[in-house]
Amino acid sequence: MRMLNFAKRNFKELTRDPLSIIFEIALPLFLLFIFQQFNIPSESFKLENFTPGIILFGFSFITLFSANLVAKDRESSFLIRLGTSPMKSKDYILGYVVSLLPIVLLQVVLFFIVAILLG
């Protein structure tokens, strides 16, 4: 239960920043559209080969913003205050991981739907 409350807090922190949503969802989708419009003759830039690479590119931004959240928590002494709570180390780790899962699932499903619509 403590882990889920911590994960909810982390999810709210991650989605509160509009810049993170732009870089996690909008930028990779924009790149998917742009590269599909150029009709590059290389096999690696075909849509069925390029979509998984764009998804992994989006994961790098998720990693960046989650690391930024951990650093901000550490800088503001939030993690020190959590250290006095009855949370265990697995609760901390799972709290950060579980908060990323909805964003990751949304990104994967959305990108594959867009790739199917583009052909």
PyMOL commands that place a pseudoatom at each C-alpha (Angstrom):
pseudoatom trace, name=CA, resn=MET, resi=1, chain=A, elem=C, hetatm=0, pos=[0.000, 0.000, 0.000]
pseudoatom trace, name=CA, resn=ARG, resi=2, chain=A, elem=C, hetatm=0, pos=[2.842, 2.409, 0.823]
pseudoatom trace, name=CA, resn=MET, resi=3, chain=A, elem=C, hetatm=0, pos=[4.449, 1.588, -2.496]
pseudoatom trace, name=CA, resn=LEU, resi=4, chain=A, elem=C, hetatm=0, pos=[1.238, 2.355, -4.420]
pseudoatom trace, name=CA, resn=ASN, resi=5, chain=A, elem=C, hetatm=0, pos=[0.832, 5.712, -2.669]
pseudoatom trace, name=CA, resn=PHE, resi=6, chain=A, elem=C, hetatm=0, pos=[4.432, 6.543, -3.484]
pseudoatom trace, name=CA, resn=ALA, resi=7, chain=A, elem=C, hetatm=0, pos=[3.889, 5.444, -7.106]
pseudoatom trace, name=CA, resn=LYS, resi=8, chain=A, elem=C, hetatm=0, pos=[0.800, 7.675, -7.396]
pseudoatom trace, name=CA, resn=ARG, resi=9, chain=A, elem=C, hetatm=0, pos=[2.812, 10.621, -6.147]
pseudoatom trace, name=CA, resn=ASN, resi=10, chain=A, elem=C, hetatm=0, pos=[5.604, 9.902, -8.626]
pseudoatom trace, name=CA, resn=PHE, resi=11, chain=A, elem=C, hetatm=0, pos=[3.136, 9.508, -11.504]
pseudoatom trace, name=CA, resn=LYS, resi=12, chain=A, elem=C, hetatm=0, pos=[1.571, 12.873, -10.678]
pseudoatom trace, name=CA, resn=GLU, resi=13, chain=A, elem=C, hetatm=0, pos=[5.003, 14.480, -10.552]
pseudoatom trace, name=CA, resn=LEU, resi=14, chain=A, elem=C, hetatm=0, pos=[5.950, 12.998, -13.932]
pseudoatom trace, name=CA, resn=THR, resi=15, chain=A, elem=C, hetatm=0, pos=[2.735, 14.017, -15.691]
pseudoatom trace, name=CA, resn=ARG, resi=16, chain=A, elem=C, hetatm=0, pos=[2.535, 17.452, -14.103]
pseudoatom trace, name=CA, resn=ASP, resi=17, chain=A, elem=C, hetatm=0, pos=[5.402, 18.758, -16.218]
pseudoatom trace, name=CA, resn=PRO, resi=18, chain=A, elem=C, hetatm=0, pos=[4.139, 19.564, -19.733]
pseudoatom trace, name=CA, resn=LEU, resi=19, chain=A, elem=C, hetatm=0, pos=[7.680, 19.439, -21.094]
pseudoatom trace, name=CA, resn=SER, resi=20, chain=A, elem=C, hetatm=0, pos=[7.960, 15.777, -20.147]
pseudoatom trace, name=CA, resn=ILE, resi=21, chain=A, elem=C, hetatm=0, pos=[4.737, 14.921, -22.001]
pseudoatom trace, name=CA, resn=ILE, resi=22, chain=A, elem=C, hetatm=0, pos=[5.986, 16.785, -25.065]
pseudoatom trace, name=CA, resn=PHE, resi=23, chain=A, elem=C, hetatm=0, pos=[9.294, 14.931, -25.099]
pseudoatom trace, name=CA, resn=GLU, resi=24, chain=A, elem=C, hetatm=0, pos=[7.884, 11.521, -24.130]
pseudoatom trace, name=CA, resn=ILE, resi=25, chain=A, elem=C, hetatm=0, pos=[4.909, 11.400, -26.493]
pseudoatom trace, name=CA, resn=ALA, resi=26, chain=A, elem=C, hetatm=0, pos=[4.756, 14.292, -28.957]
pseudoatom trace, name=CA, resn=LEU, resi=27, chain=A, elem=C, hetatm=0, pos=[8.383, 14.419, -30.154]
pseudoatom trace, name=CA, resn=PRO, resi=28, chain=A, elem=C, hetatm=0, pos=[8.676, 10.703, -31.022]
pseudoatom trace, name=CA, resn=LEU, resi=29, chain=A, elem=C, hetatm=0, pos=[5.279, 10.810, -32.760]
pseudoatom trace, name=CA, resn=PHE, resi=30, chain=A, elem=C, hetatm=0, pos=[6.399, 13.860, -34.716]
pseudoatom trace, name=CA, resn=LEU, resi=31, chain=A, elem=C, hetatm=0, pos=[9.583, 12.032, -35.757]
pseudoatom trace, name=CA, resn=LEU, resi=32, chain=A, elem=C, hetatm=0, pos=[7.528, 9.023, -36.819]
pseudoatom trace, name=CA, resn=PHE, resi=33, chain=A, elem=C, hetatm=0, pos=[5.402, 11.258, -39.057]
pseudoatom trace, name=CA, resn=ILE, resi=34, chain=A, elem=C, hetatm=0, pos=[8.395, 13.119, -40.482]
pseudoatom trace, name=CA, resn=PHE, resi=35, chain=A, elem=C, hetatm=0, pos=[10.433, 10.038, -41.362]
pseudoatom trace, name=CA, resn=GLN, resi=36, chain=A, elem=C, hetatm=0, pos=[7.371, 8.404, -42.914]
pseudoatom trace, name=CA, resn=GLN, resi=37, chain=A, elem=C, hetatm=0, pos=[6.857, 11.448, -45.178]
pseudoatom trace, name=CA, resn=PHE, resi=38, chain=A, elem=C, hetatm=0, pos=[10.404, 11.438, -46.588]
pseudoatom trace, name=CA, resn=ASN, resi=39, chain=A, elem=C, hetatm=0, pos=[10.175, 7.968, -48.234]
pseudoatom trace, name=CA, resn=ILE, resi=40, chain=A, elem=C, hetatm=0, pos=[13.828, 7.168, -47.586]
pseudoatom trace, name=CA, resn=PRO, resi=41, chain=A, elem=C, hetatm=0, pos=[14.811, 4.190, -49.758]
pseudoatom trace, name=CA, resn=SER, resi=42, chain=A, elem=C, hetatm=0, pos=[16.799, 2.477, -46.995]
pseudoatom trace, name=CA, resn=GLU, resi=43, chain=A, elem=C, hetatm=0, pos=[15.288, -0.693, -45.525]
pseudoatom trace, name=CA, resn=SER, resi=44, chain=A, elem=C, hetatm=0, pos=[15.939, 0.413, -41.946]
pseudoatom trace, name=CA, resn=PHE, resi=45, chain=A, elem=C, hetatm=0, pos=[13.742, 3.511, -42.348]
pseudoatom trace, name=CA, resn=LYS, resi=46, chain=A, elem=C, hetatm=0, pos=[10.628, 1.623, -43.435]
pseudoatom trace, name=CA, resn=LEU, resi=47, chain=A, elem=C, hetatm=0, pos=[7.773, 2.104, -41.018]
pseudoatom trace, name=CA, resn=GLU, resi=48, chain=A, elem=C, hetatm=0, pos=[7.656, -1.489, -39.759]
pseudoatom trace, name=CA, resn=ASN, resi=49, chain=A, elem=C, hetatm=0, pos=[11.381, -1.370, -38.939]
pseudoatom trace, name=CA, resn=PHE, resi=50, chain=A, elem=C, hetatm=0, pos=[11.490, 2.215, -37.699]
pseudoatom trace, name=CA, resn=THR, resi=51, chain=A, elem=C, hetatm=0, pos=[8.568, 2.176, -35.237]
pseudoatom trace, name=CA, resn=PRO, resi=52, chain=A, elem=C, hetatm=0, pos=[10.291, 0.014, -32.572]
pseudoatom trace, name=CA, resn=GLY, resi=53, chain=A, elem=C, hetatm=0, pos=[13.337, 2.278, -32.759]
pseudoatom trace, name=CA, resn=ILE, resi=54, chain=A, elem=C, hetatm=0, pos=[11.183, 5.354, -32.199]
pseudoatom trace, name=CA, resn=ILE, resi=55, chain=A, elem=C, hetatm=0, pos=[9.551, 3.648, -29.211]
pseudoatom trace, name=CA, resn=LEU, resi=56, chain=A, elem=C, hetatm=0, pos=[12.973, 3.004, -27.696]
pseudoatom trace, name=CA, resn=PHE, resi=57, chain=A, elem=C, hetatm=0, pos=[13.894, 6.608, -28.431]
pseudoatom trace, name=CA, resn=GLY, resi=58, chain=A, elem=C, hetatm=0, pos=[10.829, 7.670, -26.429]
pseudoatom trace, name=CA, resn=PHE, resi=59, chain=A, elem=C, hetatm=0, pos=[11.908, 5.371, -23.586]
pseudoatom trace, name=CA, resn=SER, resi=60, chain=A, elem=C, hetatm=0, pos=[15.135, 7.351, -23.308]
pseudoatom trace, name=CA, resn=PHE, resi=61, chain=A, elem=C, hetatm=0, pos=[13.117, 10.466, -22.479]
pseudoatom trace, name=CA, resn=ILE, resi=62, chain=A, elem=C, hetatm=0, pos=[11.094, 8.533, -19.900]
pseudoatom trace, name=CA, resn=THR, resi=63, chain=A, elem=C, hetatm=0, pos=[14.382, 7.461, -18.336]
pseudoatom trace, name=CA, resn=LEU, resi=64, chain=A, elem=C, hetatm=0, pos=[15.641, 11.042, -18.398]
pseudoatom trace, name=CA, resn=PHE, resi=65, chain=A, elem=C, hetatm=0, pos=[12.599, 12.503, -16.673]
pseudoatom trace, name=CA, resn=SER, resi=66, chain=A, elem=C, hetatm=0, pos=[12.400, 9.705, -14.086]
pseudoatom trace, name=CA, resn=ALA, resi=67, chain=A, elem=C, hetatm=0, pos=[16.068, 10.252, -13.249]
pseudoatom trace, name=CA, resn=ASN, resi=68, chain=A, elem=C, hetatm=0, pos=[15.317, 13.948, -12.984]
pseudoatom trace, name=CA, resn=LEU, resi=69, chain=A, elem=C, hetatm=0, pos=[12.520, 13.134, -10.520]
pseudoatom trace, name=CA, resn=VAL, resi=70, chain=A, elem=C, hetatm=0, pos=[14.844, 11.006, -8.371]
pseudoatom trace, name=CA, resn=ALA, resi=71, chain=A, elem=C, hetatm=0, pos=[17.454, 13.771, -8.386]
pseudoatom trace, name=CA, resn=LYS, resi=72, chain=A, elem=C, hetatm=0, pos=[14.863, 16.381, -7.442]
pseudoatom trace, name=CA, resn=ASP, resi=73, chain=A, elem=C, hetatm=0, pos=[13.611, 14.169, -4.590]
pseudoatom trace, name=CA, resn=ARG, resi=74, chain=A, elem=C, hetatm=0, pos=[17.131, 13.714, -3.346]
pseudoatom trace, name=CA, resn=GLU, resi=75, chain=A, elem=C, hetatm=0, pos=[17.938, 17.418, -3.624]
pseudoatom trace, name=CA, resn=SER, resi=76, chain=A, elem=C, hetatm=0, pos=[14.848, 18.468, -1.684]
pseudoatom trace, name=CA, resn=SER, resi=77, chain=A, elem=C, hetatm=0, pos=[15.584, 15.945, 1.104]
pseudoatom trace, name=CA, resn=PHE, resi=78, chain=A, elem=C, hetatm=0, pos=[12.334, 14.154, 0.307]
pseudoatom trace, name=CA, resn=LEU, resi=79, chain=A, elem=C, hetatm=0, pos=[14.122, 10.806, 0.248]
pseudoatom trace, name=CA, resn=ILE, resi=80, chain=A, elem=C, hetatm=0, pos=[15.652, 11.496, 3.661]
pseudoatom trace, name=CA, resn=ARG, resi=81, chain=A, elem=C, hetatm=0, pos=[12.173, 12.174, 5.065]
pseudoatom trace, name=CA, resn=LEU, resi=82, chain=A, elem=C, hetatm=0, pos=[10.932, 8.970, 3.424]
pseudoatom trace, name=CA, resn=GLY, resi=83, chain=A, elem=C, hetatm=0, pos=[13.789, 7.152, 5.118]
pseudoatom trace, name=CA, resn=THR, resi=84, chain=A, elem=C, hetatm=0, pos=[12.089, 7.748, 8.458]
pseudoatom trace, name=CA, resn=SER, resi=85, chain=A, elem=C, hetatm=0, pos=[8.895, 6.125, 7.167]
pseudoatom trace, name=CA, resn=PRO, resi=86, chain=A, elem=C, hetatm=0, pos=[8.316, 2.373, 7.396]
pseudoatom trace, name=CA, resn=MET, resi=87, chain=A, elem=C, hetatm=0, pos=[8.998, 1.936, 3.662]
pseudoatom trace, name=CA, resn=LYS, resi=88, chain=A, elem=C, hetatm=0, pos=[11.587, -0.628, 2.657]
pseudoatom trace, name=CA, resn=SER, resi=89, chain=A, elem=C, hetatm=0, pos=[14.054, -0.271, -0.194]
pseudoatom trace, name=CA, resn=LYS, resi=90, chain=A, elem=C, hetatm=0, pos=[11.911, -2.437, -2.471]
pseudoatom trace, name=CA, resn=ASP, resi=91, chain=A, elem=C, hetatm=0, pos=[9.001, -0.029, -1.882]
pseudoatom trace, name=CA, resn=TYR, resi=92, chain=A, elem=C, hetatm=0, pos=[11.147, 2.879, -3.094]
pseudoatom trace, name=CA, resn=ILE, resi=93, chain=A, elem=C, hetatm=0, pos=[12.301, 1.059, -6.201]
pseudoatom trace, name=CA, resn=LEU, resi=94, chain=A, elem=C, hetatm=0, pos=[8.873, -0.329, -7.075]
pseudoatom trace, name=CA, resn=GLY, resi=95, chain=A, elem=C, hetatm=0, pos=[7.304, 3.065, -6.398]
pseudoatom trace, name=CA, resn=TYR, resi=96, chain=A, elem=C, hetatm=0, pos=[9.440, 4.635, -9.098]
pseudoatom trace, name=CA, resn=VAL, resi=97, chain=A, elem=C, hetatm=0, pos=[9.033, 1.702, -11.528]
pseudoatom trace, name=CA, resn=VAL, resi=98, chain=A, elem=C, hetatm=0, pos=[5.258, 1.305, -11.156]
pseudoatom trace, name=CA, resn=SER, resi=99, chain=A, elem=C, hetatm=0, pos=[4.752, 5.017, -11.771]
pseudoatom trace, name=CA, resn=LEU, resi=100, chain=A, elem=C, hetatm=0, pos=[6.439, 4.658, -15.170]
pseudoatom trace, name=CA, resn=LEU, resi=101, chain=A, elem=C, hetatm=0, pos=[4.402, 1.670, -16.380]
pseudoatom trace, name=CA, resn=PRO, resi=102, chain=A, elem=C, hetatm=0, pos=[1.244, 3.584, -17.438]
pseudoatom trace, name=CA, resn=ILE, resi=103, chain=A, elem=C, hetatm=0, pos=[3.334, 6.056, -19.431]
pseudoatom trace, name=CA, resn=VAL, resi=104, chain=A, elem=C, hetatm=0, pos=[5.293, 3.264, -21.099]
pseudoatom trace, name=CA, resn=LEU, resi=105, chain=A, elem=C, hetatm=0, pos=[2.150, 1.278, -21.962]
pseudoatom trace, name=CA, resn=LEU, resi=106, chain=A, elem=C, hetatm=0, pos=[0.437, 4.374, -23.347]
pseudoatom trace, name=CA, resn=GLN, resi=107, chain=A, elem=C, hetatm=0, pos=[3.464, 5.163, -25.451]
pseudoatom trace, name=CA, resn=VAL, resi=108, chain=A, elem=C, hetatm=0, pos=[3.802, 1.658, -26.909]
pseudoatom trace, name=CA, resn=VAL, resi=109, chain=A, elem=C, hetatm=0, pos=[0.106, 1.266, -27.723]
pseudoatom trace, name=CA, resn=LEU, resi=110, chain=A, elem=C, hetatm=0, pos=[-0.200, 4.767, -29.166]
pseudoatom trace, name=CA, resn=PHE, resi=111, chain=A, elem=C, hetatm=0, pos=[2.880, 4.432, -31.366]
pseudoatom trace, name=CA, resn=PHE, resi=112, chain=A, elem=C, hetatm=0, pos=[1.843, 1.078, -32.783]
pseudoatom trace, name=CA, resn=ILE, resi=113, chain=A, elem=C, hetatm=0, pos=[-1.675, 2.365, -33.484]
pseudoatom trace, name=CA, resn=VAL, resi=114, chain=A, elem=C, hetatm=0, pos=[-0.244, 5.392, -35.277]
pseudoatom trace, name=CA, resn=ALA, resi=115, chain=A, elem=C, hetatm=0, pos=[2.162, 3.148, -37.232]
pseudoatom trace, name=CA, resn=ILE, resi=116, chain=A, elem=C, hetatm=0, pos=[-0.718, 0.892, -38.284]
pseudoatom trace, name=CA, resn=LEU, resi=117, chain=A, elem=C, hetatm=0, pos=[-2.741, 3.938, -39.389]
pseudoatom trace, name=CA, resn=LEU, resi=118, chain=A, elem=C, hetatm=0, pos=[0.215, 5.255, -41.387]
pseudoatom trace, name=CA, resn=GLY, resi=119, chain=A, elem=C, hetatm=0, pos=[0.552, 1.936, -43.179]
for i in range(1, 119): cmd.bond("trace and resi %d" % i, "trace and resi %d" % (i + 1))
show_as sticks, trace
zoom trace
